Amino acid sequence: MRRAHAWAAVFAALLASGCVIEERPDRAAASGEDDDEPRKEIITPEGVTRLPVFSSGVRSGDFIFLSGAIGALPGVSPPTLVEGGIRAEARQAMDNLGAVLEAAGAGWEDVVKCTVFLADMADYAAFNEVYQEYFPSDPPARSALAAAGLAFDAKVEVECIAAAPEG
């Protein structure tokens, strides 16, 4: 019950500040009209290694959600990390994300948020050197944290959210 009161307070504050909450036109189904558009589209680029328990990317509405990518070599099963340490893994992880973006018809300029998981925060600066190659200006919002035990003993995992291009 507390949570409901908290949300009511948030909406009241938004309305009091002049914000308007409108029904989105692409949500016709919610208003009872027929809608043939799926609520989500699974994005599966060729050659990107993934596990069967998640999708590489999902487009929903105006956003593309990219699952966490590690520095796994494309098309190799079971997933095998690229050799060369944090910089090589970071570059491969970003390239793997780039393949998903491309399959979704998007690019790095469409990325609005990234979350970076590092096995060791001592790799933060080295990761940033690689990351800046993909976002040389106007980088997306980002969080970075240390995580004990990334999949396949990876040194880094990166997930992103992108704005879906129109069309």
GIQUI-V217331 format. One record per run of one state. SS is the DSSP state (H for helix, E for strand, - for the rest). FROM is the first residue (numbers start at 0). TO is the last residue. If there is no record, write none. Layout:
# GIQUI-V217331
ss & from & to
SS & FROM & TO
SS & FROM & TO
This chain:
# GIQUI-V217331
ss & from & to
- & 0 & 0
H & 1 & 15
- & 16 & 23
H & 24 & 30
- & 31 & 39
E & 40 & 42
- & 43 & 55
E & 56 & 59
- & 60 & 61
E & 62 & 68
- & 69 & 70
E & 71 & 71
- & 72 & 79
E & 80 & 80
- & 81 & 84
H & 85 & 102
- & 103 & 106
H & 107 & 109
E & 110 & 117
- & 118 & 119
H & 120 & 133
- & 134 & 139
E & 140 & 145
- & 146 & 149
H & 150 & 152
- & 153 & 154
E & 155 & 162
- & 163 & 166
